Amino acid sequence: MSPSRIRLGTASPATQATTPETISHLEQIARRAACKKIDILLLPEAFIGGYPRGTTFGCQMGSRTKEGRDEYLQYFQNAVDLGDTVGEGGAGAGEAWVKRELPQTNPPSETPDKTPKRGDGTREELERIAREAGVLIITGLIEKAGGSMYCSAVYIDPNHGIIGKRRKVMPTGIERLVWAQGSPSTLRAVTTTIRGIRINLAAAICWESYMPLLRQSLYAQNINLYLAPTADGRDTWLPLMRTVAIEGRCFVITSNMCVRTNSTSTSSSASTSAILPTPSSTVQEEDPSAVHFFEPTTRVDPNLRRNSCVTEEGFEIALPSPSPSRARQQQTRSTQRRRESVFDENGNEIVLPCGKGDATAGADRSKSPNVRRGAGTGTGTGNETVVRGRKDTVNWSASTSFISRGGSAIVSPFGEVLAGPQWEDDEGLAYADVDFEDCIRGRLDLDTAGSYSRNDSFKLSVEGLDLSPLPY
């Protein structure tokens, strides 16, 4: 990777059954990201603490149940205490919290070095993970302060610790039942430098990205990286991310959880206790000769999800549904053997002929950096996550179905999908090498926060938020 390029990464992991297990899972992902030489990693909305999809907390208009209150109690206990205050309008303590200037609230102990001055130690643990991995991590979490919970996101710099925190200003729908509103003052972008390249980044949490004025408040701060942790896995989400990238002439990373139907994580229910399996922590270094590629992919799951292919522009095109018998035949062939292929210098895939000795021959051919081994050589159906840029392979069993399919992706300032969307993969990493000067190149014809804003006629102000642009 060129020193002038930055490797952006994202993933679609599900929340684990308890908060300590989720933080441990986050550490595994961070280590794998470090092995892939990822510089900046985004993880989903509410990843720590969980997104209680499907629950009502026993509430109806005018009534609440005892069981719902118990469910809320457990959800509150899964939330993390970062040592921040409530603050005016949910703003927290701002820079005073970031710089650790707030007074100590935890009682002193015999091991003061191991006891945080404030909070439950989650902040210190996340900072340790980022520092040891050498990765800038942005993760969604459920934060508790006072008697309320906030859907938050923290920016964790490997060299400086947490450099900023967002609190979602507008929870959507029933989210408002359990999440308090954060202050717009938390929309302040943060800046850091990686290998001499300045990164100005800010997060819009889930449907905050549907708030045009909120988006403009981020563009006005001269961001070049827009972060969108979300719980929205619909097909309409990626087009929005592409619009944001073009509109702001910035790179966009989005991350959404992939949650299996048989999962008992807090992402699917707030009242679960079983532990999800986690991916192996044994990771091999990336082969530097590995080629970048992007290819159409077709898949059939047991629910007869329609096959699809993905165009070079990143559009997914659904193909006609196969008959059940045809689907079973395709599933069987995928499990038994997938044809191997090579890529020419232009990135075109050439499928190789198969014969009786195909498996053995393939083992020899795989020594070439341009040969891709078939994904169906192991157990399961051999399905895999395909991304533009790099990919991790994932297998799932024929009985797997999903509550949330993920869809994490990375988009360029010109709207090109560089990695993803990462569907039905709760283990892989999607990443791409980018040149942040593309953000300036894009402003040749569109500068939404500058000349194109016509700020002589259109005025924007945000209560408590300094919209002064960050330096280049």
N, C-alpha and C positions, 0 to 999 in steps of 0.2 A: 504494500500500500504506500502510495506517495506521501511524503511528509506534509504536503499541502492539502491532503484530503483527510476527512474525518469519517469514521465508520459509525453510522447510526444503527441502532438495534431496537427491536421490540419483541414481545412474546405474548402468549395468550394463556398464562397459567391460571388455574382455579385456586381459590382460597382453600386452605386446608381446614381441618376440623377444629383446631385451636389456634390462637394467635401465636404462641411459641412455635408451633409446627409451620405456620405460614412464614414466619420470619426465617426459620431454618430453610424452608423451600426457596425463599428469596435469595438466601446466601448461596445455595446451590446454583441458582440461575445466574447470579452475579459472577460466580467462579467460571461457569461455562462461557459467559459473555467475555470474560477476560481472556480465556483460552482462544476465543475467536477474534481477539484484538478489537472488540467493540469499545468505542470511546464513550458513547452516550446510550443509555438503556432506559426505555419507558416500559412501565408495567401498568396493569389496568386500574380503572376506577375502583375504589373500595377493596383493593386486593388484600390489604391487611385489615381485618375486622369483618370483611365479607359484605356482599351485596345480597340481601335477603329476598331474592327473586321469588315471587309467588305467595309470600306471606301477607296477611292483613293485620297481624298483631291483634287479632280478635276484635277489631273495631268496625262498628257500623255507625251511621249517623245517629247520635244520641245515646250510644251504649258502647261499653268496653267489657271484655270478659276477663275473668281471673287468669285463664290460660294465656291470653294475649299479653297480660301484664308480666307474667312469668317469662314469656318469650322475649319481651322487651328487656327484661332484666338480664337475661343471658346475652342478648345482643350488646347491651351496654357494657357488660363485663368483658366481652370480646374486643371492645374498642380500646384504643391505646391512649395513655396520658402522656403527652409530650412536654408537660410542664408549662404550657402557655396559659394565659388568662382568657376569659370570655371577651373582654374588651368592648368598646362602644360599638354597638351594631354588629357584634360578632367579629370584630377586627383583630382580636388578640392583642398582644403587647407589641407586635411589629418588630422593629429593629432591636428593641430591648430584649425580646426573647431570642432573636437570632444570635445576638452578640452575648447572650448569657449574662445579662445585666440585672435580671430579676432576682429578688432576695430568695434565700434558701427557704424551702417549705418542708423538705423531708428532715426528720430528726437525725442528728449526727449518729454515726455508728462507730464500731471499733475498727472498721475497714473503710475509712472515708474515701479512699481512691476508687473503691468499687461501688460506692453509693452515690447516685446522682443527687445534685442539690434539689432538683425538681423533677416531677414526673415519675414514671414507672421504669425508666431505663431504656425504653424503646428508642428514643433519640440517639442515645449513646451506642446502642447496638447497631442501628442502621448506619451511623457514621463509621463504625468499625468495619462493617461489611464493605462499604464503598472504598474505604482507605486500603483495606487489604486486597481488594480486587483491582483497584486502580481504575474504576469505572464511575462515571457520573451517572447516578441513578435517580430517576424520577418515579415515584410510586404513589398510587392512590392508597388512602387509608381512612379508616373511621376514627376520628379523634374525639375524645371526650374532654370537656372543660366545664367546670361548674356542674350543673345537672343536665347539660345538653350534649348532643353529639353533632359533629360536623363532618361532612364529606370533604376531605382535604387531600392535598397533594403536596409532597415535600420534594425539594431539589437538594440532593445530597452530593456535594462535591468531594472527590476523593482526597483533596488537599486541604480543604477549608471546612469540612463538615457541612451541616445544613446551612444553605445560603439564602433560603427563602421558603415560604409556605403559603399555599392557597387554601382558602375555604370557599366552597361552592356557594355562589351568591343566590342561586335560584334552584333549589331542589324541584324535581319534576313529579307531578301527580302525587301519589301516596308517599313518595319519599319525604314530603313535607311533614308527614306524621311523626317521623322519627329523626329527621335531620333538621337542625336549625339553619337559618340563613346566615351565610358569612357576609362580611363587609366587602364592598367593591374596592376598598383600599388594599385588599390582598391581591388585587390584579396587577400589582407592580411587578414588572419583568425583572429578571436577574441577569447578571452577566458573568462570564468566566472565560478563561483562555485555555485552549488546548493546543500544544505545540505551536504557540505563537498566533493561533487563529482565534479571534474573538467570537464567542457565541453569545448572542442575546436571546434568551429563551423565556417563554411564558406558557402557562397551561390554561386551557379552557376545559372545564370538566363536563364531559358528556354534552347534554343539550344546551349548555352555555354557548356552544358553537352555533346554535340556531338563533342567537341574539346578535343581530347585526351591529348594534352600538357597542356591545362588549367586544366583538371581534375588532372593531375599529379602534377601541381603546388599547388593544394590544399592538396593532399595526403602528399606531401613533408613537409607540415607544421604541420604534426601529428594531423590532425583533427580526431575527433571521431563522428562528426555529420555533414552530408552533406545536405545542404538545396537546394531545387530545385523548386522555384516558377516558374510557366510556364503558357503558353497559349496553350500548345499542349495537346489535349484531345484524341489523336488517340490511338488505341490499341497497337501501337508499343512503347508507352512511358513507360509503366510499366516495360517491359523487360529491357529497358535501365536503369531504376532505380535499378532494381535487379542486373544488371551487375555492376553498380557503387558501390553498397553496398558490393558486394563480392570483387571487385577489390580493393577498399579502406579499406576494413575491418572496415567499419563505418556504423552507422545508417543513413538512408536516409529518409527525409521527403519531399514529393512533394505536391504542391497545385496548382490547376487550377480552374478557375471560372466555375460555372454552370450558364448558361445564358438561360433564357426561350425565346422562339420565340416572345412572346407577350411583352417581356421586352423592356422598353425604357431607359435602363441604358446606360451609356457611354461605357459599354463593348460591346454593339452591334452597337452603332452608336455614333459618336462624336457630333451630332447636336440635341440631344434630350433634353427634359425639364421636362417630367412627372416624378412622384415619384413612385418608386417600393414599394410594401408592404414589411415591415420588420417583422421578427419573434417577437413573444412576448418576452418581457424582464423579464417575470415572470418565474423563473427557480427553480425547486426543487432540494434539495441536493440529491446526488446519494445514492442509497441504498447500504450500504457496503456489503450486503449479495448477491448482484447481481452476477450471474455467468458469466464467460467468455464463449463465444460460437462463432461458425462459422458454417454456414449452406449453402447448395445450395439454390438458390432462382430462381424462374421463374416469369417473368413479361410480360405483354402484354400491349402495349400502343396503342393509336388510329391509329398510323401509322404502326401498325402490326410489331413493332420491334420484331425480333426473340427471343423466349425464350432462356435462357441460364442457365447453372449451373456453379458453381465455385468449383474447386477441392481443396483439402487440401493444395496443393502447390501454390494456388493462380491463377491457369490458368482458364480463362473463356472459356467454351465450348458452342458454339452456337448449339441449337437444331433445328430440321426441322421446317420450318415455318408452323403455323397452317392455316387452311382455315379461311376466314373472319367470317363465322358463328361460327366456333369453338372458335375463338378469342373472339367474343362477349359473348359466353357462359362463358368462363373463366373469362372475365371481370365482368360479372354479379355475378358469384359466389364469386369472390374476394370481391366485394362491400358488398354483403349480409353477409357473415360470413367466417371467416378463422378458421380452426380447431385449437384448443389449443394443446400445447405439453409440455412435461417435458424433462429434461435432466438428464441422469444418471451420476454417478461419473466419468465416462470416457469421458463425453462430448457428448455422443450419444443422438440424439433427438428421443423421442418416441411420436408419434402422438396419442392423446387421442380420444376415440370414441365420437361421437356427438349424441345428442338426442334432445327430445323436450325441455328439461329444460337446454339445454347446456349453454345458456348465464348466467343463474343464478348459475349453478354449477361452471362455470368458474370463476365467481366472488369469490366464496369460495376457489377454488383451487389456485387462484392467490396469496393467503396469503403465500403460500409456496415459498421460494426464487428460487426454481428450475422450477417453472411454468412460461411459457411465454404466455402472453395474445395474442390472435389473433389480427393482425394489422388492420383487415377489420371491426372493430366495429364502426368506425366513418364515416364521409363523405369521398367522393373520392373513389379511387380504393383500398386503403389500401396498396399501395406499400411502401416499406421501404428500407432504406440503411442498408445493412448488412456488418459488419466489423469484422475482427478477433480481439478479445479484447472486446471493448465496442461499442455500437451503439446508435445513436439517431434515432427515428422513424420520418418519414416524409410522408405526404399524398399529392398527387397532383390530380388535376381534370383530367377528361378523355380527355379534350381538350388541355392539355399541351404538347408542343413539345419544343425542345431545339436547340439553336444555338451552344452552347458548353455544353457538358455533364459532365464536371468536371473530375473526376478520381483521386482525391487526395488520397494519400496512405502513409503508413509508412512501411519501409523495414528494416530487421535486417542485421547485418554484414555477415550473411551466405546466404543472398538472400531470406529469408522467408518473405512473405507479412504478416505483423503483424496487419495492419488495412487498410481497403479499398480493392480495389479501390472504391471510393465514387462516384457512378454514379447518375446523375439526382437528386441531393439533394443540394439545395442552402441554406439550413437551418441547417443541422445537423453538429455534430462534430465527427470526427474519432480520436481515441486515443488508446494508448497502453503503458503499463508499461514495462520499459526496464532496463537491467543491463548493464551499460557501460563497465564493465569488459569483456563483450563478445567481444569487439573490440580487446582486448589483447589476449583473447583465440584464436581468429581467426588468429592472426599473428604467431601462432605456425608453420603454413605451408605456409603463404603468407603475406609478408610485402612489398607492392609495392613501398614504399618510402624508405625502408631500404635495407636489404640483397637481396631482390628479384629484386631491381632496377639495380644491377650491375653498380653502379655509377662510377666504375673505367673505364667503357667503354662507357656508355651512359651519356651524360651531358645535363643538363637542366638549363637554366637561363632565367629570365623574367625581362625585363627592368623596373627598379624602384621598384621591389618587393623583399623583404627579404624572402628567402625560409627557414630560420632557423626554425627547428621544435619547436613548443610550448611544454612546460613541461607537464608531466602527471598529 
